[in-house]
Amino acid sequence: MSASSQLSPHGGDQVELRGPHGPVAALRGPLPDDAVATALLVPGYTGSKEDFAPLLDGIAEAGILPVAIDLPGQFASPGPADESAYSPGELGKVVAGLVVEFAADGPVVLLGHSYGGLVARGAVLTGAPIAGLTLLCSGPAALPPGPRYQAMDAGEIVLRARGVEAAYAVRERLTARLGTGRPPIPGGLAEFHRRRFVATTAACLLGMADGLRREPDLVAELAAVLRESGVPSLVVAGEHDDAWSVPSQQDMARRLDAEFVVVPDAAHSPNTENPTVLLKELLPRWRGWLGVD
Protein backbone atom coordinates (compact mmCIF):
# COMPACT_ATOMS: atom_id res chain seq x y z
CA MET A 1 0.00 0.00 0.00
CA SER A 2 1.23 3.53 -0.68
CA ALA A 3 1.56 6.35 1.85
CA SER A 4 -0.96 8.45 -0.04
CA SER A 5 -4.07 9.62 1.77
CA GLN A 6 -6.78 12.24 1.90
CA LEU A 7 -4.09 14.57 3.26
CA SER A 8 -1.76 14.16 0.27
CA PRO A 9 -0.59 17.52 -1.13
CA HIS A 10 -2.00 18.64 -4.46
CA GLY A 11 -2.38 21.71 -6.62
CA GLY A 12 -6.17 21.94 -6.54
CA ASP A 13 -8.22 24.73 -5.02
CA GLN A 14 -11.27 24.55 -2.79
CA VAL A 15 -14.28 25.98 -4.61
CA GLU A 16 -18.06 25.92 -4.36
CA LEU A 17 -20.30 24.74 -7.19
CA ARG A 18 -24.00 25.41 -7.55
CA GLY A 19 -26.34 22.72 -6.29
CA PRO A 20 -30.06 22.37 -5.58
CA HIS A 21 -29.53 22.12 -1.80
CA GLY A 22 -26.89 24.83 -1.51
CA PRO A 23 -23.26 25.06 -2.58
CA VAL A 24 -21.43 21.84 -3.44
CA ALA A 25 -17.93 21.89 -1.95
CA ALA A 26 -15.25 20.79 -4.39
CA LEU A 27 -11.55 20.50 -5.06
CA ARG A 28 -10.89 21.78 -8.57
CA GLY A 29 -7.64 21.65 -10.47
CA PRO A 30 -4.85 22.08 -11.02
CA LEU A 31 -6.00 23.61 -14.30
CA PRO A 32 -4.03 22.10 -17.18
CA ASP A 33 -3.05 24.15 -20.19
CA ASP A 34 -5.49 23.48 -23.03
CA ALA A 35 -7.65 21.12 -20.97
CA VAL A 36 -9.41 18.59 -23.20
CA ALA A 37 -12.13 17.61 -20.71
CA THR A 38 -13.31 17.62 -17.10
CA ALA A 39 -13.16 14.59 -14.79
CA LEU A 40 -15.94 14.74 -12.18
CA LEU A 41 -15.05 12.55 -9.19
CA VAL A 42 -17.81 11.38 -6.83
CA PRO A 43 -16.99 9.94 -3.37
CA GLY A 44 -18.71 7.17 -1.46
CA TYR A 45 -20.51 6.71 1.85
CA THR A 46 -18.73 8.62 4.68
CA GLY A 47 -16.33 9.94 2.02
CA SER A 48 -15.47 13.37 0.64
CA LYS A 49 -13.67 15.23 -2.11
CA GLU A 50 -10.36 14.62 -0.30
CA ASP A 51 -10.56 10.92 -1.17
CA PHE A 52 -9.28 11.94 -4.60
CA ALA A 53 -6.44 14.19 -3.41
CA PRO A 54 -3.73 11.74 -4.59
CA LEU A 55 -5.20 11.73 -8.12
CA LEU A 56 -5.68 15.44 -8.83
CA ASP A 57 -2.22 16.40 -10.06
CA GLY A 58 -1.86 13.29 -12.19
CA ILE A 59 -5.21 13.84 -13.89
CA ALA A 60 -4.26 17.45 -14.63
CA GLU A 61 -0.93 16.35 -16.10
CA ALA A 62 -2.92 14.27 -18.59
CA GLY A 63 -4.68 17.43 -19.82
CA ILE A 64 -7.95 16.82 -17.95
CA LEU A 65 -9.37 19.19 -15.34
CA PRO A 66 -10.14 17.22 -12.14
CA VAL A 67 -13.12 18.22 -10.00
CA ALA A 68 -13.76 16.20 -6.84
CA ILE A 69 -16.90 16.93 -4.83
CA ASP A 70 -18.57 16.46 -1.48
CA LEU A 71 -22.06 15.19 -2.22
CA PRO A 72 -24.89 17.11 -0.52
CA GLY A 73 -24.80 16.44 3.20
CA GLN A 74 -21.19 15.23 3.13
CA PHE A 75 -18.45 17.10 4.99
CA ALA A 76 -18.50 20.68 3.63
CA SER A 77 -21.62 20.48 1.43
CA PRO A 78 -24.99 21.32 3.05
CA GLY A 79 -27.83 18.92 2.44
CA PRO A 80 -31.55 18.53 3.13
CA ALA A 81 -33.04 16.97 6.26
CA ASP A 82 -35.00 14.42 4.21
CA GLU A 83 -33.24 11.04 4.30
CA SER A 84 -34.82 10.02 1.00
CA ALA A 85 -32.85 12.79 -0.75
CA TYR A 86 -29.69 10.71 -0.38
CA SER A 87 -30.68 7.72 -2.47
CA PRO A 88 -28.46 7.00 -5.50
CA GLY A 89 -31.23 8.18 -7.81
CA GLU A 90 -31.80 11.50 -6.04
CA LEU A 91 -28.11 12.26 -5.64
CA GLY A 92 -27.67 11.19 -9.25
CA LYS A 93 -29.87 14.11 -10.26
CA VAL A 94 -27.53 16.48 -8.41
CA VAL A 95 -24.48 15.01 -10.14
CA ALA A 96 -26.25 15.12 -13.52
CA GLY A 97 -26.83 18.83 -12.98
CA LEU A 98 -23.12 19.37 -12.36
CA VAL A 99 -22.26 17.35 -15.47
CA VAL A 100 -24.54 19.56 -17.56
CA GLU A 101 -22.75 22.68 -16.26
CA PHE A 102 -19.28 21.33 -17.01
CA ALA A 103 -20.35 19.89 -20.36
CA ALA A 104 -21.04 23.42 -21.55
CA ASP A 105 -17.24 23.85 -21.69
CA GLY A 106 -16.32 20.42 -23.07
CA PRO A 107 -16.60 16.67 -22.54
CA VAL A 108 -16.99 15.23 -19.04
CA VAL A 109 -15.77 11.86 -17.81
CA LEU A 110 -17.52 10.69 -14.65
CA LEU A 111 -15.99 8.53 -11.92
CA GLY A 112 -17.88 7.24 -8.91
CA HIS A 113 -16.20 5.47 -5.99
CA SER A 114 -18.16 2.92 -3.94
CA TYR A 115 -21.56 4.46 -3.10
CA GLY A 116 -20.51 7.23 -5.48
CA GLY A 117 -20.57 4.61 -8.23
CA LEU A 118 -24.25 3.98 -7.54
CA VAL A 119 -24.77 7.75 -7.61
CA ALA A 120 -22.84 8.07 -10.89
CA ARG A 121 -25.05 5.33 -12.32
CA GLY A 122 -28.06 7.32 -11.18
CA ALA A 123 -26.70 10.38 -12.96
CA VAL A 124 -26.31 8.46 -16.23
CA LEU A 125 -29.81 7.00 -15.93
CA THR A 126 -31.06 10.56 -15.38
CA GLY A 127 -29.49 11.60 -18.68
CA ALA A 128 -26.16 13.14 -17.68
CA PRO A 129 -24.28 13.92 -20.93
CA ILE A 130 -20.97 12.20 -20.20
CA ALA A 131 -18.11 11.12 -22.43
CA GLY A 132 -17.22 8.10 -20.31
CA LEU A 133 -18.09 6.35 -17.05
CA THR A 134 -15.76 4.74 -14.51
CA LEU A 135 -17.13 2.70 -11.60
CA LEU A 136 -14.43 2.34 -8.94
CA CYS A 137 -14.91 -0.36 -6.28
CA SER A 138 -18.66 -0.16 -6.72
CA GLY A 139 -21.19 -2.92 -7.25
CA PRO A 140 -24.29 -3.86 -9.19
CA ALA A 141 -26.77 -3.44 -6.33
CA ALA A 142 -27.02 -3.18 -2.53
CA LEU A 143 -23.93 -3.79 -0.40
CA PRO A 144 -23.64 -7.52 0.40
CA PRO A 145 -23.41 -8.78 4.01
CA GLY A 146 -20.01 -8.38 5.63
CA PRO A 147 -18.03 -6.32 8.15
CA ARG A 148 -18.83 -3.02 6.45
CA TYR A 149 -22.55 -3.82 6.45
CA GLN A 150 -22.42 -4.82 10.13
CA ALA A 151 -20.56 -1.66 11.11
CA MET A 152 -23.09 0.44 9.20
CA ASP A 153 -26.01 -1.25 10.95
CA ALA A 154 -24.51 -0.85 14.41
CA GLY A 155 -23.62 2.76 13.75
CA GLU A 156 -27.14 3.59 12.62
CA ILE A 157 -28.70 2.41 15.89
CA VAL A 158 -26.41 4.72 17.85
CA LEU A 159 -26.76 7.54 15.32
CA ARG A 160 -30.52 7.67 15.76
CA ALA A 161 -30.30 7.45 19.54
CA ARG A 162 -27.22 9.50 20.43
CA GLY A 163 -26.02 11.46 17.38
CA VAL A 164 -23.17 11.53 14.91
CA GLU A 165 -20.23 11.73 17.35
CA ALA A 166 -21.35 8.65 19.25
CA ALA A 167 -22.06 6.79 16.03
CA TYR A 168 -18.53 7.42 14.81
CA ALA A 169 -16.99 6.03 17.99
CA VAL A 170 -19.12 2.88 17.85
CA ARG A 171 -18.50 2.41 14.14
CA GLU A 172 -14.72 2.62 14.56
CA ARG A 173 -14.69 0.17 17.48
CA LEU A 174 -16.84 -2.34 15.65
CA THR A 175 -14.86 -2.04 12.41
CA ALA A 176 -11.63 -2.72 14.32
CA ARG A 177 -13.19 -5.71 16.11
CA LEU A 178 -14.60 -7.24 12.92
CA GLY A 179 -11.27 -6.85 11.21
CA THR A 180 -11.08 -5.28 7.75
CA GLY A 181 -7.35 -5.82 7.32
CA ARG A 182 -6.67 -2.09 7.39
CA PRO A 183 -3.26 -0.96 8.69
CA PRO A 184 -3.22 1.46 11.65
CA ILE A 185 -4.19 5.00 10.64
CA PRO A 186 -1.73 7.80 11.54
CA GLY A 187 -3.01 10.28 14.11
CA GLY A 188 -3.45 13.25 11.78
CA LEU A 189 -5.34 11.20 9.22
CA ALA A 190 -7.48 9.56 11.90
CA GLU A 191 -8.47 13.01 13.15
CA PHE A 192 -9.40 14.05 9.61
CA HIS A 193 -11.59 10.96 9.25
CA ARG A 194 -13.34 11.77 12.53
CA ARG A 195 -13.80 15.45 11.65
CA ARG A 196 -15.20 14.59 8.22
CA PHE A 197 -17.62 12.00 9.61
CA VAL A 198 -19.03 14.24 12.33
CA ALA A 199 -19.41 17.14 9.86
CA THR A 200 -21.60 14.94 7.64
CA THR A 201 -25.30 15.37 8.35
CA ALA A 202 -27.19 12.61 10.13
CA ALA A 203 -29.78 12.59 7.33
CA CYS A 204 -27.02 11.98 4.76
CA LEU A 205 -25.52 9.10 6.73
CA LEU A 206 -28.92 7.53 7.32
CA GLY A 207 -30.14 8.06 3.77
CA MET A 208 -26.99 6.67 2.18
CA ALA A 209 -27.04 3.69 4.53
CA ASP A 210 -30.60 3.00 3.41
CA GLY A 211 -29.45 3.23 -0.21
CA LEU A 212 -26.65 0.76 0.48
CA ARG A 213 -29.21 -1.69 1.87
CA ARG A 214 -31.90 -1.28 -0.76
CA GLU A 215 -30.38 -0.30 -4.11
CA PRO A 216 -31.70 -2.68 -6.78
CA ASP A 217 -29.65 -4.16 -9.58
CA LEU A 218 -29.88 -1.62 -12.40
CA VAL A 219 -26.99 -2.90 -14.49
CA ALA A 220 -29.21 -3.88 -17.41
CA GLU A 221 -30.77 -0.42 -17.47
CA LEU A 222 -27.36 1.25 -17.33
CA ALA A 223 -26.02 -1.01 -20.07
CA ALA A 224 -28.92 -0.07 -22.32
CA VAL A 225 -28.33 3.66 -21.83
CA LEU A 226 -24.58 3.36 -22.41
CA ARG A 227 -25.11 1.23 -25.50
CA GLU A 228 -27.67 3.60 -26.98
CA SER A 229 -25.54 6.67 -26.33
CA GLY A 230 -22.25 5.03 -27.33
CA VAL A 231 -20.63 6.05 -24.03
CA PRO A 232 -17.67 3.85 -23.01
CA SER A 233 -17.34 2.48 -19.49
CA LEU A 234 -14.73 0.98 -17.21
CA VAL A 235 -15.04 -1.02 -13.97
CA VAL A 236 -12.07 -0.92 -11.58
CA ALA A 237 -11.69 -3.03 -8.44
CA GLY A 238 -9.03 -3.17 -5.77
CA GLU A 239 -7.35 -6.57 -5.60
CA HIS A 240 -8.48 -7.06 -1.99
CA ASP A 241 -11.79 -5.18 -2.09
CA ASP A 242 -13.80 -6.01 1.05
CA ALA A 243 -17.10 -4.30 0.11
CA TRP A 244 -18.47 -5.68 -3.18
CA SER A 245 -16.48 -8.77 -4.17
CA VAL A 246 -14.06 -8.61 -7.07
CA PRO A 247 -15.97 -11.36 -8.97
CA SER A 248 -19.23 -9.44 -8.61
CA GLN A 249 -17.58 -6.33 -10.04
CA GLN A 250 -16.08 -8.35 -12.88
CA ASP A 251 -19.50 -9.76 -13.67
CA MET A 252 -20.95 -6.24 -13.65
CA ALA A 253 -18.30 -5.20 -16.17
CA ARG A 254 -19.25 -8.13 -18.38
CA ARG A 255 -22.90 -7.16 -18.27
CA LEU A 256 -22.01 -3.57 -19.12
CA ASP A 257 -19.68 -4.67 -21.93
CA ALA A 258 -17.08 -2.61 -20.05
CA GLU A 259 -13.38 -3.21 -19.64
CA PHE A 260 -12.46 -4.59 -16.21
CA VAL A 261 -9.26 -3.72 -14.34
CA VAL A 262 -7.93 -4.91 -10.99
CA VAL A 263 -5.52 -2.62 -9.11
CA PRO A 264 -2.93 -4.61 -7.14
CA ASP A 265 -1.94 -3.78 -3.57
CA ALA A 266 -5.27 -2.08 -2.97
CA ALA A 267 -8.54 -2.91 -1.23
CA HIS A 268 -11.65 -0.75 -1.37
CA SER A 269 -9.90 2.57 -2.09
CA PRO A 270 -7.21 2.34 -4.79
CA ASN A 271 -7.47 6.14 -5.06
CA THR A 272 -5.59 6.39 -1.74
CA GLU A 273 -4.07 2.90 -1.45
CA ASN A 274 -2.37 2.70 -4.85
CA PRO A 275 -3.05 5.91 -6.79
CA THR A 276 0.00 5.56 -9.04
CA VAL A 277 -1.22 2.32 -10.59
CA LEU A 278 -4.81 3.54 -10.63
CA LEU A 279 -3.80 6.59 -12.66
CA LYS A 280 -1.82 4.41 -15.07
CA GLU A 281 -5.01 2.45 -15.70
CA LEU A 282 -7.40 5.40 -15.89
CA LEU A 283 -5.63 8.05 -17.89
CA PRO A 284 -4.82 6.23 -21.16
CA ARG A 285 -8.39 4.97 -21.31
CA TRP A 286 -9.90 8.37 -20.58
CA ARG A 287 -7.72 10.05 -23.20
CA GLY A 288 -8.67 7.34 -25.67
CA TRP A 289 -12.36 7.93 -24.95
CA LEU A 290 -11.78 11.62 -25.59
CA GLY A 291 -9.98 10.97 -28.87
CA VAL A 292 -6.72 12.61 -27.85
CA ASP A 293 -4.50 9.51 -27.98
TORLUM-232751 format. One line per 3 residues: number of its first residue (from 1); their letters; for each residue x, y, z of C-alpha. Coordinates in nm, 2 decimals. Example, Ala and Ser with C-alpha at 12.3 -4.5 7.8 and 13.67 -1.06 7.14 Angstrom:
# TORLUM-232751
1> as> 1.23,-0.45,0.78; 1.37,-0.11,0.71
***
This chain:
# TORLUM-232751
1> msa> 0.00,0.00,0.00; 0.12,0.35,-0.07; 0.16,0.63,0.18
4> ssq> -0.10,0.85,0.00; -0.41,0.96,0.18; -0.68,1.22,0.19
7> lsp> -0.41,1.46,0.33; -0.18,1.42,0.03; -0.06,1.75,-0.11
10> hgg> -0.20,1.86,-0.45; -0.24,2.17,-0.66; -0.62,2.19,-0.65
13> dqv> -0.82,2.47,-0.50; -1.13,2.45,-0.28; -1.43,2.60,-0.46
16> elr> -1.81,2.59,-0.44; -2.03,2.47,-0.72; -2.40,2.54,-0.76
19> gph> -2.63,2.27,-0.63; -3.01,2.24,-0.56; -2.95,2.21,-0.18
22> gpv> -2.69,2.48,-0.15; -2.33,2.51,-0.26; -2.14,2.18,-0.34
25> aal> -1.79,2.19,-0.20; -1.53,2.08,-0.44; -1.15,2.05,-0.51
28> rgp> -1.09,2.18,-0.86; -0.76,2.17,-1.05; -0.48,2.21,-1.10
31> lpd> -0.60,2.36,-1.43; -0.40,2.21,-1.72; -0.31,2.42,-2.02
34> dav> -0.55,2.35,-2.30; -0.76,2.11,-2.10; -0.94,1.86,-2.32
37> ata> -1.21,1.76,-2.07; -1.33,1.76,-1.71; -1.32,1.46,-1.48
40> llv> -1.59,1.47,-1.22; -1.50,1.26,-0.92; -1.78,1.14,-0.68
43> pgy> -1.70,0.99,-0.34; -1.87,0.72,-0.15; -2.05,0.67,0.19
46> tgs> -1.87,0.86,0.47; -1.63,0.99,0.20; -1.55,1.34,0.06
49> ked> -1.37,1.52,-0.21; -1.04,1.46,-0.03; -1.06,1.09,-0.12
52> fap> -0.93,1.19,-0.46; -0.64,1.42,-0.34; -0.37,1.17,-0.46
55> lld> -0.52,1.17,-0.81; -0.57,1.54,-0.88; -0.22,1.64,-1.01
58> gia> -0.19,1.33,-1.22; -0.52,1.38,-1.39; -0.43,1.74,-1.46
61> eag> -0.09,1.63,-1.61; -0.29,1.43,-1.86; -0.47,1.74,-1.98
64> ilp> -0.79,1.68,-1.79; -0.94,1.92,-1.53; -1.01,1.72,-1.21
67> vai> -1.31,1.82,-1.00; -1.38,1.62,-0.68; -1.69,1.69,-0.48
70> dlp> -1.86,1.65,-0.15; -2.21,1.52,-0.22; -2.49,1.71,-0.05
73> gqf> -2.48,1.64,0.32; -2.12,1.52,0.31; -1.84,1.71,0.50
76> asp> -1.85,2.07,0.36; -2.16,2.05,0.14; -2.50,2.13,0.31
79> gpa> -2.78,1.89,0.24; -3.15,1.85,0.31; -3.30,1.70,0.63
82> des> -3.50,1.44,0.42; -3.32,1.10,0.43; -3.48,1.00,0.10
85> ays> -3.28,1.28,-0.08; -2.97,1.07,-0.04; -3.07,0.77,-0.25
88> pge> -2.85,0.70,-0.55; -3.12,0.82,-0.78; -3.18,1.15,-0.60
91> lgk> -2.81,1.23,-0.56; -2.77,1.12,-0.93; -2.99,1.41,-1.03
94> vva> -2.75,1.65,-0.84; -2.45,1.50,-1.01; -2.63,1.51,-1.35
97> glv> -2.68,1.88,-1.30; -2.31,1.94,-1.24; -2.23,1.74,-1.55
100> vef> -2.45,1.96,-1.76; -2.27,2.27,-1.63; -1.93,2.13,-1.70
103> aad> -2.04,1.99,-2.04; -2.10,2.34,-2.16; -1.72,2.38,-2.17
106> gpv> -1.63,2.04,-2.31; -1.66,1.67,-2.25; -1.70,1.52,-1.90
109> vll> -1.58,1.19,-1.78; -1.75,1.07,-1.47; -1.60,0.85,-1.19
112> ghs> -1.79,0.72,-0.89; -1.62,0.55,-0.60; -1.82,0.29,-0.39
115> ygg> -2.16,0.45,-0.31; -2.05,0.72,-0.55; -2.06,0.46,-0.82
118> lva> -2.43,0.40,-0.75; -2.48,0.77,-0.76; -2.28,0.81,-1.09
121> rga> -2.51,0.53,-1.23; -2.81,0.73,-1.12; -2.67,1.04,-1.30
124> vlt> -2.63,0.85,-1.62; -2.98,0.70,-1.59; -3.11,1.06,-1.54
127> gap> -2.95,1.16,-1.87; -2.62,1.31,-1.77; -2.43,1.39,-2.09
130> iag> -2.10,1.22,-2.02; -1.81,1.11,-2.24; -1.72,0.81,-2.03
133> ltl> -1.81,0.64,-1.71; -1.58,0.47,-1.45; -1.71,0.27,-1.16
136> lcs> -1.44,0.23,-0.89; -1.49,-0.04,-0.63; -1.87,-0.02,-0.67
139> gpa> -2.12,-0.29,-0.73; -2.43,-0.39,-0.92; -2.68,-0.34,-0.63
142> alp> -2.70,-0.32,-0.25; -2.39,-0.38,-0.04; -2.36,-0.75,0.04
145> pgp> -2.34,-0.88,0.40; -2.00,-0.84,0.56; -1.80,-0.63,0.82
148> ryq> -1.88,-0.30,0.64; -2.26,-0.38,0.65; -2.24,-0.48,1.01
151> amd> -2.06,-0.17,1.11; -2.31,0.04,0.92; -2.60,-0.13,1.10
154> age> -2.45,-0.09,1.44; -2.36,0.28,1.37; -2.71,0.36,1.26
157> ivl> -2.87,0.24,1.59; -2.64,0.47,1.79; -2.68,0.75,1.53
160> rar> -3.05,0.77,1.58; -3.03,0.74,1.95; -2.72,0.95,2.04
163> gve> -2.60,1.15,1.74; -2.32,1.15,1.49; -2.02,1.17,1.73
166> aay> -2.14,0.86,1.93; -2.21,0.68,1.60; -1.85,0.74,1.48
169> avr> -1.70,0.60,1.80; -1.91,0.29,1.79; -1.85,0.24,1.41
172> erl> -1.47,0.26,1.46; -1.47,0.02,1.75; -1.68,-0.23,1.56
175> tar> -1.49,-0.20,1.24; -1.16,-0.27,1.43; -1.32,-0.57,1.61
178> lgt> -1.46,-0.72,1.29; -1.13,-0.68,1.12; -1.11,-0.53,0.78
181> grp> -0.74,-0.58,0.73; -0.67,-0.21,0.74; -0.33,-0.10,0.87
184> pip> -0.32,0.15,1.16; -0.42,0.50,1.06; -0.17,0.78,1.15
187> ggl> -0.30,1.03,1.41; -0.35,1.33,1.18; -0.53,1.12,0.92
190> aef> -0.75,0.96,1.19; -0.85,1.30,1.32; -0.94,1.40,0.96
193> hrr> -1.16,1.10,0.93; -1.33,1.18,1.25; -1.38,1.54,1.17
196> rfv> -1.52,1.46,0.82; -1.76,1.20,0.96; -1.90,1.42,1.23
199> att> -1.94,1.71,0.99; -2.16,1.49,0.76; -2.53,1.54,0.83
202> aac> -2.72,1.26,1.01; -2.98,1.26,0.73; -2.70,1.20,0.48
205> llg> -2.55,0.91,0.67; -2.89,0.75,0.73; -3.01,0.81,0.38
208> mad> -2.70,0.67,0.22; -2.70,0.37,0.45; -3.06,0.30,0.34
211> glr> -2.94,0.32,-0.02; -2.67,0.08,0.05; -2.92,-0.17,0.19
214> rep> -3.19,-0.13,-0.08; -3.04,-0.03,-0.41; -3.17,-0.27,-0.68
217> dlv> -2.97,-0.42,-0.96; -2.99,-0.16,-1.24; -2.70,-0.29,-1.45
220> ael> -2.92,-0.39,-1.74; -3.08,-0.04,-1.75; -2.74,0.12,-1.73
223> aav> -2.60,-0.10,-2.01; -2.89,-0.01,-2.23; -2.83,0.37,-2.18
226> lre> -2.46,0.34,-2.24; -2.51,0.12,-2.55; -2.77,0.36,-2.70
229> sgv> -2.55,0.67,-2.63; -2.23,0.50,-2.73; -2.06,0.60,-2.40
232> psl> -1.77,0.38,-2.30; -1.73,0.25,-1.95; -1.47,0.10,-1.72
235> vva> -1.50,-0.10,-1.40; -1.21,-0.09,-1.16; -1.17,-0.30,-0.84
238> geh> -0.90,-0.32,-0.58; -0.73,-0.66,-0.56; -0.85,-0.71,-0.20
241> dda> -1.18,-0.52,-0.21; -1.38,-0.60,0.10; -1.71,-0.43,0.01
244> wsv> -1.85,-0.57,-0.32; -1.65,-0.88,-0.42; -1.41,-0.86,-0.71
247> psq> -1.60,-1.14,-0.90; -1.92,-0.94,-0.86; -1.76,-0.63,-1.00
250> qdm> -1.61,-0.84,-1.29; -1.95,-0.98,-1.37; -2.09,-0.62,-1.36
253> arr> -1.83,-0.52,-1.62; -1.92,-0.81,-1.84; -2.29,-0.72,-1.83
256> lda> -2.20,-0.36,-1.91; -1.97,-0.47,-2.19; -1.71,-0.26,-2.01
259> efv> -1.34,-0.32,-1.96; -1.25,-0.46,-1.62; -0.93,-0.37,-1.43
262> vvp> -0.79,-0.49,-1.10; -0.55,-0.26,-0.91; -0.29,-0.46,-0.71
265> daa> -0.19,-0.38,-0.36; -0.53,-0.21,-0.30; -0.85,-0.29,-0.12
268> hsp> -1.17,-0.07,-0.14; -0.99,0.26,-0.21; -0.72,0.23,-0.48
271> nte> -0.75,0.61,-0.51; -0.56,0.64,-0.17; -0.41,0.29,-0.15
274> npt> -0.24,0.27,-0.48; -0.30,0.59,-0.68; 0.00,0.56,-0.90
277> vll> -0.12,0.23,-1.06; -0.48,0.35,-1.06; -0.38,0.66,-1.27
280> kel> -0.18,0.44,-1.51; -0.50,0.24,-1.57; -0.74,0.54,-1.59
283> lpr> -0.56,0.81,-1.79; -0.48,0.62,-2.12; -0.84,0.50,-2.13
286> wrg> -0.99,0.84,-2.06; -0.77,1.00,-2.32; -0.87,0.73,-2.57
289> wlg> -1.24,0.79,-2.50; -1.18,1.16,-2.56; -1.00,1.10,-2.89
292> vd> -0.67,1.26,-2.78; -0.45,0.95,-2.80
***
